[in-house]
Amino acid sequence: MPGIDTLIGLRKLSLSDYGIAKKRHNFSDNIIYNDLSLGRERFSLIVVNNEDDAVLNPNHFLYTTRVIDSAGILKERDEEYYEGCSCEASCSASNCSCHNVGYSKDGLLQMDELMEVIYECNAACECTLHCGNRVAQKGATKPVQIFRTKSKGWGVKTMSWLPKGTFIGEYTGELHREGDGAGEYLFETKLGESSCTIDAKKCGNFTRFVNHSCEPNLHAASVIWENCVNPYVHICFFTVRDIDAGEELTVDYGPEWWSENIISFPCRCRSSNCSFNAAVRSEILAERENTGEI
């Protein structure tokens, strides 16, 4: 993988570029960065630490709102394309020739009738950018904040009330072929029928800081907005229920992720239905030791 200096193509950023704030905001929040995204998001991505002396070093990863394809995986696809819809203005389930319209008129994902893959309108469609079937492709619009949790390191919380089905953001990072990446920042996705992974260890956006919960308030949905035969499947986070302002955003990392990482640490979500807490971890490690796996 290229170094961060290679990826960013610019001088190495100094901490002053991130607008470090040494004073407290609203007499309670200890803001350490005024905007970690450096203007790449539609909102200022504030970083707050009211818990300890930990500092999030922005030079340890490249902030990007899209996946980085250093290996040229996307360029290897067949140049064959589908036709888009012929809707004159905005699309609806009754008039759009795209595979489905998974959003309400307010742009909320229909969580009660959730489809395996959400197909948004694309560049080949005749509808406008204001079409209600173009949501995730427009990027994050709801302000969030990165904050230091009491027991889980950094986390993400919403700064406003969010109704069920709200798009939060796309999981970004560096695209790897299946089996090339390893570590706790991997998210599996698809390129057509082929599996690949998104690695957010050295590059990504605020979604890389979203913690796991066994009772999450976010769902990782598969969304497509390309009209090629082998489209890239974007991993996008949506709310599964109404969420109050100030509440931490969480997602289920899945059993495969925990199978790889539980040897390093237990789940600390503290939900009543936690599947990977310290007690469960001890049982799993004991079983693996007995079978010679560790």
N, C-alpha and C positions, 0 to 999 in steps of 0.2 A: 504494500500500500504506500502511495506517495506520502511524504511528510505534510504536515499542516501548512508549512510555508509554501510548498509546491501547490497545494490545493487552492489556497487563498489567492495566490498570484499577486500578493501585495506585500508591503513591509510588514514586519511582525508588529502587531498592535500593542500599544502600551495600555496600561490599566486606565489611564486618563481618558482614552477614547470611549470608554464605557460609561463615563459620567459617574464616577464613584461618589457616593454621598456619605459624608461622615456624620451627618446629623440625623436625628430621628424624625420620622414622618408621623404626623398626628400624635406626637408625644409617646408613641408606643412601638412603631415599626423601625427597626434598625436597617435601613436600606444600604446595601453595599454596592449595588449597580442600579443605575437609573434605567438602562435599556440594554440588556444582554444581547438583543438581536441587532443592535446598531442600525435601527431603522428598517430592517427587513420585514418586520411584522407591521400590521396596521395600528398596533398599539405599542406603548412602551412596555417592554418586558422587564419589570422590576424584579430584583432579587433581594430578599429579606432574610436576615438571620437574627432571630431573637433568642436563640437557644445556646449557642456556644461561640467559639472563636474560629470555626471553620470558614474558609474562603474558597469560593468557586472560581478557579482560574480560567478565564475565557480563552486563554491561549492554548489550553489543552484540547480544544476541539473547535472545528469550524462550524459556525452557525449557518445553516442552509434551510430554506423552506421547500426545497425539492431534493429528490434523490440524486446522488452523484454517481455517474456511471464511468468510473475510471477505467474499468476493464473493457468497455465498449460492448457490453452485453446487449444493449438495446439496438445497437447498429447492426447486429447479426441477424435481425429478424427479416422474414420475407417481406418484400415491398408490395404487398397485396392489400387492398383496402375495400371496406364496405361503403355503400352509399349511406348518407345520413338521412334524417327525417326531412320532410318537406313542409313542416308546420310554418305558417306565415309569421306568427308572433311567439306566443308562449305555448308550451306543450301540455297536454293532459293525457291521462290514461286512455281516454276514448279516441283521441285523434293522432297520437304520436306513433310512428312506425319503429321507434327505438324499442329495445327489448322490454322495458318496463319503465314506469314512472314511480319511483319509490318514495317520493316526497309529497307532503301536503302543500296546499296553496301558500302556506307560511314558510315553506322551506324546511320543514321538520321531517326527519326520517320516520316512516311508518313502522315503529318498533313492534306493534302487535301483529303486523303482517310482513315481517322481515324476510326478505329474499336472500338467497345464498350469495348472490352477486348483484350489486346495484349498478345499472347501466345509465350513466348520464349522457345527455346530448353532447356532441363533439364538434370538431372543426368542420366536418363535412355536412353538418346539419344547417338548414336554412333558418332556424329560429334564432332569435337575438341572444345576446349575452345576458339579457334580463329574464330569460326562460327559467321557469321554476324547476326545471330538471337539470340545472347547472348550479350545484351547491358546493361540493367539496373541491371542485376544480378551481374555485375562486380563492381558496386559501382561508386561513383562520380570520375570523372577524370578532370573536368574543374575547375580551381582555382576560388574561390569566396572570398569575404571579408565581414565581418560583420562591419557595420558602424552605427554611430549615425545619424539619420535623423533630420531634422529641426522640424517636428511636429508629427512624428509617432513612436517615440522611436527608437529601434534598427531595422535595415534593412539589406538586403543582396544585394550586387552588384557583377557583373561579372568582372573579371580582364582581360578578353580577349574577342575578337569578337566572337560571337556565331551565327552560321547559324541556320535557321529555322529547328526545329526537333531535336535539340541537347538535350541529356539527361543531366539533372542538378544534380539530387539527389533523393533519396527515403525519404519520410516522415517517420521518425522513432519515437518511444516512447514506452510507456507501453500499452500492449494489454488488452482491457477490453471487457467484454460481453456487449451486447446492453443494454443501460440504466444505466450502472454502473458508467460511467464517467460524469463529468460536468465541464464547463469552456471554456475558449477561445482557448485552445490548442488542441481541439478534432478534429479528422478527421474520418469520417465514412468510413468503408470498409466492405469486405465480407470474410467469411470463408466458402467456399462452397456456400450454399444458405442462410446461417445464417448471420445476420448483427452483426458487432462488431465495436469497436472504437479504435483509436490510440490516446493515451493521451501523449502529449509531454511537459506537465508542469514540471515534475521532471526529465525527461530523454528524450534525443533526439539528433539531430544533427543540422547542420546549417539551415536546412529547417524550423525549428521551428521559425526562425526569419524572414522568408519571409512575407512581408506585403501584405495586400489585395489591389486590385485595381479593379475598375469597368471596366477598359480597361487593363486587365492583359497582360503580355508578356510571361507568362507560362501557361501550361495546366496540370492539375492533371489527369494523365492517370492510368487506372487499368491494371496492368501487372502481369502475372502468370509465374513462372518458376519452379513449382513443378509438379510431375507426379502423385500425389495422387488424389483420387476421390473428396475429399473436400479440394481443394487447398486454401492457403492464398492468397488473392488479395493484392499485393503491390501497394501503392499509390506513383507514380513516377512523377516527374516534368520534362516537356519538353518545349522547347521554341516554341512559336507559330509564331514567325517571327525572322528575323535577329536582333541581339541585339549588340550594340556597347560596347566596353570595358568601364567600369566605370558606366554603366547604372544600375539602381536598378532593381532587379528581383521581380516581383509581380505575385500573383495568385488570382483568384476569390474565396473567401471563400464560396460564395453561399448564397441564400436568407434564408435558414434555420438557418445558423450560425448567420446572422444579426438579424433574428427574436428573437434569444435568447440574443444577446449581445448589440443591439442598445440602450437599456435602459441605458447602462453604458457610451457609447460614440458614436459619429457619425463617419462616414467614412471621412478620410482626404486625399483621393487619388487625389483630385482636377481635376479629368478628367471632360470633358465637359458633359459626360453622367453619372455622379455620381448618383447612385440610393439611397444612404444612407447618404447624407450630413446633415449638421446641420438643414437646413430648413425642409428636409424630416423627420428627426428624431423628430423635434418639432411636426409635423403633426401626426406622428405615436403615440407619447406619449400622445398627446391630445385626440386622438381617443381611446386609451386604457384607459385613465382616464375616459372618458365619458361612456365607456362600463363596467367600474368597474374592468378592468384587473389589474390596478395598483392603 
